[in-house]
Amino acid sequence: MSNIVWHDHAVTKEMHAEHKKQKPCLIWFTGLSGSGKSTIANALDHELYRRGQHTYLLDGDNVRHGLNKDLGFSDSDREENIRRIGEASRLFVDAGLIVLSAFISPFRSDRQIARDLLPDGEFIEVFMATPLDVCEQRDPKGLYKKARSGQIKYFTGIDSPYEQPESPEVTINTAENSVEQCVAQIINYLVEHERIK
Ligand code: ADP
């Protein structure tokens, strides 16, 4: 490690952002399985695309099949999963993109590590506050059923903890609002905080 020299880039983060005519940031979705992270992140990605923003969506399943396919669901593997996603997200933000990351990310300390990688204002935590019973009723991938019957161990919300954010930038409840309303809520936040026009 000590022999690795960090090169200054000729094209800086600011130049990438200017080129794309936008303010890059990381929108971090956290919440239980089935709380709507993927659904809302995808719909928001599409709306940002429609508005001419340059975005990239990192999602639990695609990362677990590639970058993090060597990791499982123990506490230490979950921590390493989120650490790598934070670092990868930061690189995309450096490239001038608005990044959407949708991962359960159950531990407060791991989300804090991701937050600390970016300057103030560039990490936007979106807490999916959908209640557990609603997530379990939806069970879009049949995972709660498997967790309840013991086929899956260490499932967040069942036999592995989920630590709610203490002061998320945005709180979304998909049990009470439509996909369009949830997307509008995040867009409003981004406009009010001058991340997008
Ligand atoms: P996660 O990524 O958090 O595991 P998903 O987005 O995969 O969650 O699953 C959420 C499920 O809830 C989907 O089947 C989706 O169609 C459904 N759903 C129902 N109402 C909403 C809503 N208002 N917002 C988001 N998802 C909703």
Boltz pocket constraint, residues with backbone or C-beta under 6 A from the ligand:
constraints:
  - pocket:
      binder: B
      contacts: [[A, 31], [A, 32], [A, 33], [A, 34], [A, 35], [A, 36], [A, 37], [A, 38], [A, 39], [A, 40], [A, 102], [A, 138], [A, 140], [A, 173], [A, 174], [A, 175], [A, 177], [A, 178], [A, 179], [A, 182]]
      max_distance: 6.0
